[in-house]
């Protein structure tokens, strides 16, 4: 969905208003006071989050961010708060960073928090944007989308709901019975809801969704407001959480990022790797390109690539253990293959109205100026794209795990054994790990333990000595790629084949050199024989989407009419693999998202994207194919 940014016009009394909706963003009696009185007090905060592990708040309409900032401020100021606060907010028309700054100036008491929010404010691109504050204790998930559409795809259990937005007369969609009905599935037992709106249709819709609704004295000139409590009791007796122990098989970009994501959530992790060091498979190339794969129809592949790209750049850039030596996000060029492809690329940009900070069309001359050398064609410039060095990112992620991580390197996992409490991982006769959870992150080797359609794809990268590519400032991609010199090595790649030969071939070197001539107008003259090379094997899936999630129990017959979520799984067995040639884009964020699911946090991707990468999807497709 293309995002139309919100616009602000200030009313005569100085209150920010929306020209599109003809309504003000907050009460004329005070925006911050309204946030505290209507929403925090209405949801019994901060008392409600006292001495709990985590607390989840869901909001409709982020607007100026006042409700979030007031909540964050209360979280900081009141001792005994929850260990982690999750704040999820849906916004169809997000404001620009500059507009937020103009509005936030009215509340100097929030200046420190507001500045931190703006510093992390995401690009105005549709989808989920996950921001972390106060060392991860405060997590803000912004969903830029239509509210009803977003809530249908959201997987979370909210302890408090802020029902906000422009008035029903100005914006009826956000108060519709269909939208309010979604709260039945999103509210945790006993959840509280608050809103300034007391319209009869809103009360009736909330009651129909299972809420006990009560009118309370209003704020400012408003006579009344609503408080509601979700009346549904818990369907299951609370169970003690499983032991937070996990074994990860594979120490490439996926396994290393997952180890770090789990360790920071309090897991004890055992990382198993057959090589002596991390990132010795496909993640071990000196450096790789980080850019999204756009799609005209906004397919699952395009949406997932966009989400992972934005989150991965944010995660790696903000990580305290990463360094400039491990990455550079100074831009990437994707050149058009020919005139037809150029037209297609421009149509993609126009259809989704991407902001220029995310992706923009550049002429051949503009692209050449950005690259620092003459390039072969016009194309798309991704200003926040760049490169990452897996051999540096992976060890840094593992070093940041501290004592929570145990390394079992130079061991090949050969067998999994199910136990009453989890799994045992064996290397022939030696026990490597006994944990509640096992995650398969070892590329195509995952097929030893799970029925996953993975194909090893051979790729050969050509490495160049320092000075071979003078003047090149950033990665350039087309039918292949060339990277500027990183740590004294330049890279051209990569070949694509299905044989299992691990030895570099001169024919692939020649092909990579030929790729360079399609990227740069005046490529350097290179001889094949003195050049370096590296061969690795990527794990590809039939639909070019990764596997992330729980492994199906394929010992039972899967019926064609079974929903994907209804397929029985092997308890405690998960996969994060099949990343293909996009491991650096997909791996870091999917590791974070999977770790969040394993720790029972709100999902960091919409439900349909999780289904698109579900490891059981091909088993269900096969069952439906047989029925047809």
N, C-alpha and C positions, 0 to 999 in steps of 0.2 A: 504494500500500500504506500503510494507516495505520501510523504509528510508535508502538510501545509503548516508552516510555523505560525504560532499565534502572534497577533499584533496588539499593541497597547496604545490606548489613547487615555490621557488623564482627564477625569471629569473636573468640573469647576471647583469641587471641594478637594481636589488633589488625589482622589481615589483612582487607582488604575482600573480601566474598563476595556472590554473587548468590543471593538467596532463590529466584528462579524456577528456577535451574539446580542449586542445591545444591552449588556449587563456588566455589573462591576465584579471585580475579582474577590472582594471581601467586604464585610460590613463597614458602613460608614462610621460606625462607632469604634472601629479599631480592628485591624486584621490580626495582629498578634494576640490581643485579648480575646478575640473570637475563637482563635485556634485553641487557646488554653481553656476557655469556658465551655465551648460547645463540644470539642472533640476530645481533649485529654480528660477533662472532668466528666464528660458524658460517658467515657469508657472506663472510668474509675482508675485513671492513671495519675500518678505513678504507682499507686498502691497495688494494682493488679499484676504488675510484673515483679513484685518483690520476691526474692529468693526462689526464682524459677530458672531453669537452665537456659531456655530461649523463649522469646515472645515475638509473635508475628502480627504485624499490623497491615491491613489492606486498605487502600484509599482509592476512591474514584475521583480523578481530577487533581493532578499535581499543582497546576497553576503556577503561582509564584514560589511554591515550596514552603510556605509559611507553616503549614501543619507539620511537615517533616522537621523543619528547623526548631519549632517549639517543642516537638517530641524529643529530638536529639538533645536540646538544652536541658529538658527535664531529666533525661537519662543520665546526663553528666552530673547534675546537681543533687540527685537524690541517692544516697547510699543504699546498698542492699538490692540494687537493680539486677535484672537478669544477666546471665553471662553473655548472651548475644541477642541483639535486637535486629529483627528483620522487618524492613519497611518496604512494602510493595505498592507502587502507585502507577495508575494507568493515566496516560495523557494523550489525547488525540492531536492537540495543537501545541506542542512544546514551544517555549519561548527561547529566544537566542540568549547566549551568555551576556551580551551587552545589555539587552532589555532587562534581564534579571538583575544586573548590577544597578541599573537605574532605579528599579523598584525596591531592591533591598536597602538602598540608602536611607529609606524611611525608618529603618529599625536598627540604629547603631548598636543596640545591645546584642544583636545577632551577627555583628560584622565578622567576627572570627569564623563562626560556623558557616555563614553565607559565603565567605571567600573560599573556604575549603570546598564547598559544594560547587561553586563556579569553576574552581581549578580542575575539578574532575568532570565537569558538565560534558556529556557526550555529544558527538555529532548528531544532527537531527535526521537520523535514519531510522526507518521502521524496525521494530523488534525490541528485544530485551537488552537492557544496559545495566550491568551490575557494578555498583560503586561500593567501595569499602572505606570506612573511616574508623578512627580510634583503634588502630591495629586490628581491624577486622571485627571489633566488638559491635559496631554499627554497620549494617549492610543495607544498602538502598538498591532496590531493583526497580528501574524505570521501564515501563512498557509503553513504547510509543505506538499506539494503535487505537482503533475504535474500541470503546470500553466493552460493549457486549461481545464483540468478537474475541477480545483479549481474555475476558473472564471465562469464556467457554473453553479456552485452551490452557487456562492456568491450573496448575496442580499445587495447591497449598492449603493449609488449615490455619485460618486467621483467628487469633485470640481477640482482636479488636478490629472494627471496621469503621473507617471514616467515610461516611456517605456525603460527598461534597460535589460541587459543580454549579454551573449557572442555573437559574431558576427553572422550574418545570415549564413555565410559559415560554422561556427563551430557548431552552435546550431539553425538550421532552425525552430525547433518546436515553439520556443518562439516568432518567427516573422511570423508565418503562418497566412494566411487570416482567417482561422477559429478562431484562438485565437483573432486576432485584431477585428473581427466582434463582439466579446463579449462586446467591449467598447460601442457599441451603446446602450446597456441596462444598462451599469454600469456608464455612464457619466451623470452628472447633466446638465441641460441647461446652455450653455456657458462655460462648463468645458474646461480647457486648458490641453494640452498634450505636453510633451517634450521628445526628444530622441536625442542621438548623431548619430543615423543611418539615412542615407538619401537614402537608396536603393529604386529603382523605385517600386518594388513590395510592399514595406512597405507603400510608399506614396499612391499607388493605393488602397491598402486595407483600409487605414485610410479614404480616400475619400469615398469609398464605405460604410463605417460605419457611414458616416454623418459628418466627420470632414473637416474643411477648413484648408488646409495644406500650410505652408509657409517655404521656406528655409531661414535660417539665418546664419550669420557668425559663423564658428565652434570654438571649443576650442582647443588650442595648435596646433598640426600639422594637425588637421582635418579642411579642408577647409569650410565645412558646417555642420549644424545640422538642425533638424526639430523642428518647433513649430506648433501646431495645436489647433484649437478651435472647440468645438462641436457646430454645427450650429443649432441644433434643438431647437426650442422655447418650452417653457413650455406648456404642454398639458392642464394644469389646471391653472386657476387664483389662485394665492396664497391666502390661507385662514388663518385667525388668528388661532393660535393653541388652542385646547380645554383647558379648565381650568385644571390645573395640580392638581387635587384632586382625591383621590382614597379611597375606602373602601375595606378592606381585611377581609374576613370571615375565621377565623382560625389562631391561634397563635402558631402553632407548628413550626418545622424547616423551612417549606416552607413559611408560613405566616410571621414569624419573619424576615427571610432573605430578603423576598420581601419588607417588610416595610422599612428595612434599605436601600435597593437598591434604592427604590423610593424616600425616604427622602433625600438621598444625591444628587439626581437629581433635587431637588427643589419642589417635590410634597408635598402637605399637605395630610397626611394619617390618616384615622380612622381605627383602628384595633379592630375587634369585636371577642370576645371569650366567650364561655359559661362558662368556668371555671374561678376561681379567679386568676390564674397565667398562664403564657405561658408554653408550653411544658408539658401539663398534659395528653396528649393522647399518641400515639405511640412514639412521640419524647421525652417522659419523662423517658424512661429507663435510669438508672444511667450512662450508656455509651454504645456505639455501635461501630461496626467494620466499618472502612473506607478502602475499597479496590475495585479495578475494577473487573468486570465480563468479562473475556476474551472469545472470540469466534473464533473457527478455521476458519469459513467462513467470519469473520469480518462483521457479521450481524448488523442491526441497533442497536440491544440491546448491542452488544459488542462495537461498535463504540461510542454510546452515553455514555455507562458506562466509557469507557476510557477517553473521553473528559471531562465528569463531574468530574471524580476522579481527573484528573490533575488540573483542574481549581479550584475545591473545596479545595484541599490541598493548592494551591497557595493563594486563597482568604482568607482562615481562618488563614494561617500562617502569611500573610502580614497584616491582619486586626489590626488596632490600638486598637480596643476594645476587642480583644480576648486575652486570657492569657494561660499560660502553664497549668493552672488548668482546662481549658476547652477542651484540646486536647493534643495528643502526636502522632507525625508521625515518629515513630522510627522503623517502619516495621511491616508487617503482614505475617503470614504463611498460605498458603492454601494447606492442605495435600491431597494427592491422595487417593481416596476411595479404589482402588484396582489396580492390574497391568494394566488392560485395561485402566483405567482412567489415570494412570501415563503416559502411552504411548500417550494418547490423549493430555494431558497437555503439554508434551514435543513437540508434533507435532505443537501445537499452537504457542509455543515459536519460533520454527524453522521457521514456515511459515511466521511469521511477523518480524522476526529478531529484536525483541525488544532489546534495550540496557539493559545491566545488571542493570543499575541504576533504570530501570522501573520494570523489572520482570526477574527473573533468576531461573533456576532449582537448587535445593539443595538436597543432599542426606539426608537420615534419620539422620545420625550423624551430618551433617552440620546444619540441621534444629534444632536438639536438642541443639547444641551449641548456636544458635541464640535465641532460646526460653528460655534458661537457665535451662530447665528441659528436660528429655527424652520424645520425642514425638513419635507418633505411626506409622509414615510413612514419606517417602520423599514427596516433593511437590514444590510449587512455593513460592519464597520469593519476596515480594513487598517491597523494601527498603523504599519507601516513604508512604506506608500505615500506618495505626495506628488506633486510636480510637478518638471519639469525645463524649463529654458529652452534650446532648441536654438540660438538665436542667440548664446548665451554658452558653452554646452558645446562646440560644434564648433570655434570659433576657439581656445579654450583647449587642446583636444586637439591641434590642429595646431601651436600655438606650442610645446607641450612636445616636439615631434619634433626640434627643433633643426636642425642641418645635414644630418640624414639625409633631410629632406623637401625636394623641389623642387616648387613650385607652378606649374601651368600654367593660370591662370585666364583667363577671357574667351576660351576656346577650346572649340569643340564637337568632340568626337571623331566623325569621320564614317566612318572605315574602319579595320579591323584587317587586318594583313598577317602571315601566318605566316612565320617565318624558321627556319633550322636551329637557332638557339639560343634561340628564344622568339617574341616578337611586336614588331611596330611598330604604333604608334598614330598615325593621320594626321588632321589637320584640313584637308580638301581636299588641297592640294599641300604642306602644311607638316608635317614630321615632329615630333610632339610627344614621343614616347617610344620607346625601344627597350630592352625589358626581357625577363627570362626568364618573367615572370608578369604577367597582366592580370586584374584583378577588376572586374566590372561592378557598380557600386553606384549607378547613376544612375536608380533607380526604373524607371518604365515605358520609359525610353529604352533599356533593355537589349535590347529586342526588335530593335533595329537590328543587333545583333551575334550574337544567339542565338535559337533557337526556343523561346521561353518564353511560356506563355499568361498574359500580364499585361494587366490592364485598368486604364486610368486612371480614377480616381474623384475627382470634383470635390467639394471641401469648402470651405465658407465659414464663417469664424469671425467672430463679432461682438466687437469690442473696446470696452471701457467706460473712461471716464475715472476717475481716482483719486477715491474717495469715493462711487462709484456703488453699491458693495456693502459698506456699513459693517458691521463686526462679523464678517464671514465669515472663519473661521480656516483652513479647509482645503478641498480640492476635493470637490465633491459630484457624483456621477454618477447617472444613471438612463437615460432615453432621450435622452442628451446629457449635457453637463457644464457646470458653472460653476466657475471658479477664482477664488480670492481675488486681490486686487490684487498683481501682480508687476511691480516696476519702474514703478509708476505706471499700470499697465494691467490691467484685469480682462478675463476672457475667457468667452464663452458659445459653445458649439458642439455639434456642427458639422453643417452640412448634408451631404447625401449624394446625389450625382447623377452621371449618366454623360455629360453634355454637356461640351464643351471651351471654354465661355465663361469667359475669365479675369477678366471684369468683375464686381465685386460687384453683387448684386441686392437690391432692397428686399424682395422676397418671401422671400428667405432670411433677411434680417435679422428680418423679422416672425416667421418660423418659429423662429429662435433665441430671440427674446424669449418666444415661447409655451413653448419648452422650459423657460425659467427658471421659469415658473409651475408646472411639474410637479416642480421641484426644491425650491423654497422656498415655505413657507406664505404669506409676505407679501413677494413680490418687489417691487422698486422699480418705479415707473411710468416706463417708458422710451419715448421717441419714436424712431421708426425713423430719420428723416432725419439727425439730428446724429451718429449712432453711427458709429464706425469699423468697417472690415471688411477681411478678408484672404482671398483665394482661393488655394488650392493644389491640386495633383493628387497623390493617393496612388496607389501601384501595388498592385493587389489580384490575388490568385491565385484559381482556382476553388474550392480547398478551404480558403482563408483561412489557409494556412500559408505561411511565406516560402520563398524559394529561397536555399540556402547550400551551396556545394560546387562540384564540377567540372562543367563544361558538357559535355554529350554530343556526340559526333561524329554528327550526324544525317545525314551523307552515306552511312552504311551502314544496311542494313536491320536493324531490331531485331526479334528473334524473341520470340514470346510467352513461351517457356519460359526466356528469358534472365534470370538473377537481376539485380537492380538493380546490384549491385556489379560484375557482369560486363559491363555496357555500356561500350563503348569511349568514351573521353573525348578532348576536344581538349587536348593537353598544354599545361599552363600557363595555361589559360583557366578562370576561376571566376566565380561570381556571388554577390552578397549583395544581394538585392533582394526585391520583393514583400512589404514589411513592412506594407502597408495602413495602418490607423489605429493600429498598435501599434509604430511605429518606435522610440519612446523606450524601450519595454520590451524589445523584441527586439534592436534595433540594437547597443547597446554590448556586450552579452555575446556575441552571435553573431559580432561582429567579433573579439573576443578568442578565441573558440573556433576560428574559421576561421584566424586567424593562427597559432594553435597547430598546427593541422593542416598548414599550409603550411611550418611549421618542423619538421615530423615529431616533434612532441611527443605524449604520450598524449592521446587524445581527451577533451574536456571535457564531452561528452554521450554517453549510451549509444548503441549502434549503431542501435537501432530508431528513435530520434529523429532521428539523422542521415539515415536512410533516408526518414523522413517529410518532410524538407525538401530532399531531393535534387533538384537541377534537372532530372534525367532522369526523374522519376517519372511525368510525364504522357505521355511518349513510350512508356514501357512499358505504361501503362494503355491507351493507344490500340492498341498491338499486341495486347494481350489482348482488348480489346473486339472487334477485327476477327476474331480467331480464334473468339470465342464466337458 
